[in-house]
Amino acid sequence: MKGLKRIASSSLVLLLAGGFLLAQRNPRATSHLDLGGKFVMIEYGRPSLKGRDILALAEPGKVWRMGADKSTTFTSDGRLTFGKVTVPGGTYSLWLKKVADKSFDLVFNKKSGQWGTQYESIDDQASVTMTVSEVAESLEVFTINLVRGAKANTGEIILMWGKSVLRAPFSVK
């Protein structure tokens, strides 16, 4: 009888712990784009707003994990150019730095695979200014899209959450 009670209580603890852990996880998504024989891919966590305005809450000068849970991973086998900033092909973690009220930089960090709160600026490869706009209808779940540009070998990283849309156009070589 003691053995049965021990098994039942252990099972209950595992069930409750498993439910808690699953409740804390956000869905993951991937955006992929092929341009001129090269690829760009972003893998990220998709948190929900739940009534918050996360971008407004972010403090200027602070870096945000840009997603949820594990850091957002950026991979490309081509060299990307964002205006005058070049990002060599490879794998990076992506971060978002709030510069001012409606001004954000996309940060490419040489470390990847870390938990989303383990950012170290010493490992930054490049920082790219993003344009910011607003849309009428709010998007509940954080979304990153990679879209093809109007010219050959060009694309754009688009971050959408709430009513905010952040963009960073690039070309690939």
Backbone bond lengths (Angstrom), bond angles and torsions (degrees), N, CA, C in turn:
res aa  C-N    CA-C-N  psi(-1)  N-CA   C-N-CA  omega(-1)  CA-C   N-CA-C  phi
1 M - - - 1.449 - - 1.527 111.40 -
2 K 1.379 116.88 -40.93 1.458 120.11 179.47 1.532 110.77 -62.59
3 G 1.303 115.26 -38.91 1.458 120.10 179.04 1.517 112.01 -63.13
4 L 1.319 117.09 -39.83 1.453 122.10 178.87 1.528 111.01 -66.35
5 K 1.335 116.83 -41.18 1.475 121.16 178.18 1.532 109.90 -64.82
6 R 1.329 116.35 -41.32 1.472 120.86 -179.94 1.527 110.23 -63.06
7 I 1.321 117.02 -43.39 1.469 121.42 178.87 1.526 110.16 -64.50
8 A 1.326 116.98 -44.22 1.468 120.85 179.79 1.519 111.64 -62.83
9 S 1.355 117.42 -44.30 1.475 119.10 -179.25 1.526 110.81 -70.16
10 S 1.324 117.84 -36.13 1.471 120.52 177.09 1.523 110.43 -65.05
11 S 1.316 116.01 -40.79 1.471 120.40 178.85 1.516 110.93 -64.02
12 L 1.336 116.76 -40.39 1.461 120.89 178.97 1.528 110.97 -64.13
13 V 1.326 116.94 -43.18 1.469 120.97 178.43 1.527 110.22 -61.93
14 L 1.314 117.34 -45.27 1.473 120.82 178.76 1.519 111.35 -63.17
15 L 1.320 117.37 -41.39 1.455 121.70 179.24 1.526 111.08 -62.46
16 L 1.337 116.35 -46.66 1.466 120.40 179.56 1.532 111.57 -65.95
17 A 1.334 117.52 -43.49 1.466 120.91 179.33 1.523 110.62 -64.50
18 G 1.335 116.85 -42.27 1.460 120.61 178.91 1.518 111.41 -62.68
19 G 1.328 117.65 -42.43 1.458 121.86 177.62 1.512 111.50 -62.40
20 F 1.336 117.27 -40.88 1.467 121.17 178.50 1.526 110.24 -64.11
21 L 1.322 116.73 -46.15 1.469 120.16 -178.92 1.523 111.29 -63.47
22 L 1.325 117.24 -42.31 1.465 119.91 179.18 1.519 111.30 -66.12
23 A 1.324 117.87 -34.48 1.468 121.43 179.58 1.528 111.13 -67.18
24 Q 1.320 117.46 -26.45 1.459 121.39 -178.26 1.527 112.44 -83.52
25 R 1.300 118.59 -14.84 1.457 121.83 -176.73 1.512 110.77 -86.54
26 N 1.300 115.43 137.36 1.456 121.97 175.75 1.525 108.54 -99.32
27 P 1.325 117.63 150.55 1.468 118.90 177.79 1.527 110.53 -62.81
28 R 1.309 117.18 150.97 1.466 122.94 177.40 1.528 107.87 -107.13
29 A 1.320 115.74 152.87 1.463 121.21 178.63 1.523 109.05 -142.88
30 T 1.307 115.36 162.76 1.463 122.29 178.29 1.519 109.09 -132.51
31 S 1.324 115.58 137.13 1.458 121.71 172.25 1.525 106.45 -117.89
32 H 1.329 117.15 134.86 1.464 121.88 -173.72 1.520 109.28 -135.95
33 L 1.337 116.18 141.39 1.455 121.16 178.86 1.526 109.60 -143.64
34 D 1.338 116.73 132.26 1.468 122.61 174.57 1.521 107.95 -105.04
35 L 1.335 115.80 128.02 1.462 121.71 -179.90 1.524 109.80 -137.04
36 G 1.302 117.18 119.37 1.462 121.09 174.59 1.513 113.86 53.95
37 G 1.337 117.73 39.00 1.459 121.03 179.65 1.519 113.88 81.41
38 K 1.300 118.41 2.05 1.473 123.36 177.71 1.528 108.10 -115.16
39 F 1.337 116.15 156.89 1.458 118.23 178.87 1.524 110.82 -122.75
40 V 1.319 114.99 155.09 1.458 124.09 173.14 1.522 105.39 -131.73
41 M 1.340 116.56 135.14 1.456 120.38 -179.36 1.526 110.01 -142.45
42 I 1.341 115.78 139.71 1.458 121.94 176.30 1.517 107.91 -128.24
43 E 1.339 116.82 128.81 1.462 123.29 177.55 1.518 106.58 -118.61
44 Y 1.351 117.55 130.05 1.464 120.29 -170.38 1.524 112.80 -153.80
45 G 1.319 115.73 162.60 1.457 122.36 174.50 1.517 109.81 -88.22
46 R 1.340 117.01 150.09 1.465 121.81 -173.88 1.529 111.39 -120.02
47 P 1.320 117.31 80.85 1.467 118.69 177.33 1.526 111.09 -72.30
48 S 1.318 115.65 161.64 1.466 122.56 176.11 1.523 109.59 -103.05
49 L 1.319 116.28 153.60 1.466 121.77 -179.93 1.528 112.60 -66.01
50 K 1.308 116.72 -44.83 1.465 122.27 -178.16 1.523 111.55 51.26
51 G 1.339 116.19 44.76 1.456 121.32 176.87 1.518 115.68 82.60
52 R 1.324 117.87 0.02 1.468 121.60 -179.03 1.521 110.74 -93.74
53 D 1.318 116.30 161.14 1.467 122.31 170.05 1.523 105.86 -119.70
54 I 1.319 115.95 82.66 1.456 122.36 -171.42 1.525 112.80 -59.06
55 L 1.327 118.06 -44.83 1.463 119.68 -177.85 1.520 111.51 -65.03
56 A 1.324 117.73 -33.44 1.466 120.61 177.08 1.530 110.35 -72.28
57 L 1.332 117.22 -32.10 1.465 121.16 -179.64 1.526 112.82 -74.75
58 A 1.317 117.31 -24.93 1.470 120.72 -179.53 1.526 109.81 -62.11
59 E 1.328 115.07 138.81 1.464 120.37 -178.99 1.529 110.37 -88.58
60 P 1.358 117.61 139.65 1.467 119.73 175.24 1.534 110.61 -56.47
61 G 1.333 115.29 137.44 1.457 121.24 -178.87 1.516 113.30 90.75
62 K 1.321 117.83 -12.64 1.466 121.94 -178.76 1.521 110.51 -94.37
63 V 1.321 115.23 150.53 1.459 122.47 179.78 1.522 108.66 -104.35
64 W 1.321 116.19 133.93 1.456 123.30 -178.79 1.522 109.00 -108.57
65 R 1.308 117.24 146.21 1.462 122.15 -175.95 1.526 114.83 -68.48
66 M 1.308 118.55 -12.74 1.466 123.23 176.67 1.523 112.47 56.79
67 G 1.288 115.37 63.87 1.445 122.05 -179.13 1.510 108.62 138.94
68 A 1.308 116.45 -143.53 1.460 120.45 -179.76 1.516 109.86 -147.47
69 D 1.323 114.50 157.76 1.454 122.89 175.06 1.534 110.68 61.93
70 K 1.332 117.47 -123.44 1.477 121.24 179.30 1.530 109.35 -61.55
71 S 1.324 116.53 148.42 1.465 119.78 -179.11 1.530 111.55 -59.80
72 T 1.325 115.07 153.86 1.461 122.08 177.12 1.526 108.43 -70.50
73 T 1.331 116.83 134.17 1.469 121.29 -177.53 1.520 110.01 -110.32
74 F 1.328 115.35 129.57 1.461 123.63 177.54 1.523 107.24 -113.31
75 T 1.335 117.09 129.56 1.466 121.34 178.59 1.521 109.02 -135.00
76 S 1.342 115.81 136.20 1.459 120.97 174.76 1.524 109.29 -148.31
77 D 1.313 116.16 144.45 1.463 119.05 175.30 1.531 111.29 -99.29
78 G 1.331 116.57 9.04 1.460 121.46 176.81 1.523 110.93 -123.90
79 R 1.299 115.44 163.21 1.466 121.17 175.81 1.522 107.92 -84.06
80 L 1.331 116.40 125.66 1.458 121.36 -178.76 1.518 110.33 -104.19
81 T 1.325 115.33 140.63 1.458 121.41 177.39 1.525 108.62 -119.75
82 F 1.323 115.31 123.04 1.465 123.78 176.32 1.525 105.74 -111.29
83 G 1.332 117.74 94.43 1.468 119.58 -175.16 1.510 109.73 62.89
84 K 1.346 117.58 -115.89 1.469 121.95 179.49 1.524 112.87 -97.48
85 V 1.331 117.24 0.95 1.462 122.02 -177.90 1.528 109.58 -100.05
86 T 1.344 116.41 129.62 1.452 122.00 178.81 1.525 109.98 -110.84
87 V 1.327 115.63 135.70 1.458 122.44 176.73 1.531 107.11 -118.62
88 P 1.351 117.59 113.14 1.465 120.04 179.38 1.525 111.30 -61.70
89 G 1.337 116.36 154.38 1.454 119.94 174.84 1.519 110.05 -57.20
90 G 1.325 116.83 151.06 1.456 121.30 179.88 1.514 110.78 147.59
91 T 1.326 114.88 -166.25 1.462 121.79 179.62 1.517 109.11 -116.89
92 Y 1.324 115.12 133.23 1.469 123.15 -177.25 1.524 109.10 -137.42
93 S 1.327 115.45 161.49 1.462 118.38 164.97 1.522 106.09 -95.54
94 L 1.335 116.64 145.92 1.467 122.06 179.79 1.518 109.63 -106.66
95 W 1.337 115.62 139.07 1.449 122.83 -179.49 1.524 108.24 -136.07
96 L 1.303 116.56 159.85 1.457 121.78 178.47 1.522 108.36 -121.44
97 K 1.324 115.95 124.07 1.464 120.66 179.80 1.523 108.99 -109.75
98 K 1.312 115.73 125.91 1.459 119.94 176.54 1.525 107.22 -82.51
99 V 1.324 116.31 118.97 1.463 121.93 -177.95 1.526 109.77 -89.79
100 A 1.316 115.74 -45.21 1.475 122.41 178.97 1.525 107.16 -150.86
101 D 1.328 117.42 -171.23 1.457 122.06 -174.01 1.533 113.23 -48.21
102 K 1.301 119.45 -53.22 1.475 122.60 -178.90 1.529 110.73 -123.19
103 S 1.328 116.07 37.23 1.456 121.14 -177.57 1.533 109.50 -131.71
104 F 1.351 115.59 125.90 1.458 121.21 -176.93 1.522 110.81 -133.86
105 D 1.336 115.42 147.41 1.462 122.71 172.89 1.521 108.95 -114.02
106 L 1.317 115.91 140.32 1.453 123.32 172.69 1.526 106.22 -91.60
107 V 1.332 117.50 122.62 1.467 122.21 -174.82 1.528 109.55 -109.99
108 F 1.346 115.75 127.04 1.454 123.33 175.79 1.527 106.99 -99.24
109 N 1.334 116.78 117.49 1.458 121.89 -177.07 1.521 108.73 -111.94
110 K 1.342 116.93 136.75 1.461 121.95 -174.60 1.525 114.28 -66.71
111 K 1.335 117.62 -20.54 1.462 119.86 176.95 1.516 108.34 -87.94
112 S 1.324 116.57 142.62 1.466 120.14 177.16 1.522 108.88 -141.01
113 G 1.323 115.37 159.60 1.453 120.72 177.58 1.517 114.16 88.94
114 Q 1.332 117.63 -5.38 1.456 120.28 -179.59 1.523 111.19 -78.06
115 W 1.328 116.58 166.19 1.449 121.28 175.02 1.516 107.43 -64.28
116 G 1.309 117.70 150.80 1.456 122.53 -172.72 1.501 117.15 -64.75
117 T 1.339 118.59 -4.77 1.467 119.76 177.72 1.527 111.31 -107.82
118 Q 1.324 118.11 4.62 1.457 121.90 -175.59 1.529 111.67 -100.41
119 Y 1.310 115.88 58.49 1.461 122.33 -178.51 1.528 109.87 -92.65
120 E 1.326 116.29 136.15 1.461 122.12 174.77 1.524 107.99 -133.47
121 S 1.324 116.21 115.70 1.470 121.32 -176.06 1.528 112.94 -62.50
122 I 1.310 118.27 -22.21 1.467 120.97 179.79 1.532 111.21 -60.70
123 D 1.333 116.82 -22.69 1.464 121.56 -179.06 1.526 113.32 -96.15
124 D 1.332 118.68 9.89 1.462 121.02 179.75 1.529 111.13 -66.98
125 Q 1.319 115.83 133.46 1.457 122.66 175.95 1.529 110.45 -92.76
126 A 1.329 115.92 -43.98 1.466 119.98 -176.43 1.529 109.41 -160.21
127 S 1.323 114.39 159.71 1.464 121.89 176.90 1.525 107.78 -134.67
128 V 1.336 116.08 133.47 1.461 122.31 -174.00 1.523 109.26 -126.23
129 T 1.332 117.13 130.50 1.455 121.41 177.49 1.523 109.66 -72.62
130 M 1.337 116.14 134.78 1.463 121.22 178.44 1.522 109.34 -106.57
131 T 1.326 116.34 148.09 1.462 119.73 172.77 1.521 107.26 -87.27
132 V 1.332 115.95 147.36 1.457 121.20 -176.89 1.523 109.52 -122.22
133 S 1.330 116.03 133.91 1.462 121.21 173.71 1.518 107.93 -140.68
134 E 1.329 115.30 172.10 1.463 120.00 178.19 1.521 109.80 -125.14
135 V 1.312 115.02 150.82 1.458 121.96 176.04 1.524 108.34 -116.11
136 A 1.329 116.27 163.79 1.468 120.77 -176.21 1.528 112.43 -72.73
137 E 1.331 116.79 -39.68 1.464 120.35 -175.01 1.523 111.14 -101.98
138 S 1.318 117.01 130.99 1.458 123.18 -177.56 1.532 111.53 -74.99
139 L 1.336 115.92 139.94 1.461 123.01 176.72 1.527 107.72 -103.23
140 E 1.318 117.73 117.20 1.469 123.23 -174.13 1.531 113.18 -67.88
141 V 1.339 117.63 -40.87 1.462 121.62 -173.67 1.530 109.92 -105.28
142 F 1.336 116.09 130.74 1.466 122.28 178.96 1.527 109.49 -56.00
143 T 1.338 116.68 132.53 1.461 122.03 -176.91 1.528 110.54 -136.55
144 I 1.319 115.90 136.74 1.462 122.23 173.22 1.526 107.09 -119.24
145 N 1.324 116.08 127.90 1.464 120.97 176.10 1.524 109.67 -120.93
146 L 1.303 115.45 141.06 1.465 122.71 168.94 1.520 105.28 -106.77
147 V 1.330 116.83 121.93 1.460 120.21 -178.42 1.522 110.90 -125.82
148 R 1.309 115.39 150.16 1.466 122.69 178.54 1.527 109.44 -71.22
149 G 1.329 117.33 138.90 1.454 122.55 177.48 1.520 111.59 -83.32
150 A 1.328 116.11 176.46 1.466 121.82 -178.82 1.532 111.72 -72.49
151 K 1.330 117.69 -31.07 1.468 121.25 -179.84 1.524 110.32 -99.26
152 A 1.338 115.32 159.89 1.461 120.76 179.28 1.531 110.53 -58.22
153 N 1.323 115.81 142.96 1.471 123.43 176.96 1.526 114.03 59.46
154 T 1.332 117.67 27.96 1.463 120.71 175.81 1.518 109.44 -121.14
155 G 1.318 114.69 153.50 1.454 120.86 178.75 1.513 109.85 -153.16
156 E 1.317 114.86 -174.01 1.449 119.63 -178.27 1.529 108.89 -150.84
157 I 1.330 115.81 137.07 1.454 121.68 170.80 1.520 105.82 -93.63
158 I 1.339 116.24 126.67 1.466 120.92 -179.16 1.526 108.62 -124.07
159 L 1.330 116.08 122.19 1.466 122.67 175.81 1.517 107.61 -104.51
160 M 1.329 117.40 131.72 1.463 120.77 -179.48 1.523 109.26 -133.36
161 W 1.346 114.42 130.83 1.461 119.71 176.70 1.509 108.17 -163.19
162 G 1.298 117.33 132.46 1.458 120.01 -174.75 1.518 107.99 64.01
163 K 1.319 116.04 -132.04 1.468 120.54 177.53 1.523 111.67 -99.63
164 S 1.345 117.43 2.97 1.459 121.76 -177.13 1.525 112.35 -90.98
165 V 1.326 115.10 139.22 1.459 122.52 173.60 1.535 106.81 -129.40
166 L 1.324 116.39 121.38 1.460 122.60 179.41 1.521 108.09 -113.80
167 R 1.343 116.81 136.32 1.468 121.72 -174.60 1.522 111.78 -131.11
168 A 1.331 113.95 144.55 1.470 121.10 173.88 1.526 108.01 -140.63
169 P 1.354 117.83 101.63 1.462 120.68 178.04 1.527 110.87 -76.26
170 F 1.330 116.17 150.16 1.463 121.09 -178.99 1.517 110.49 -148.58
171 S 1.329 114.65 165.80 1.459 121.36 169.17 1.524 106.85 -124.31
172 V 1.319 116.78 156.42 1.464 121.64 -177.42 1.518 109.56 -122.72
173 K 1.325 115.50 142.47 1.480 122.11 177.90 1.498 109.23 -130.97
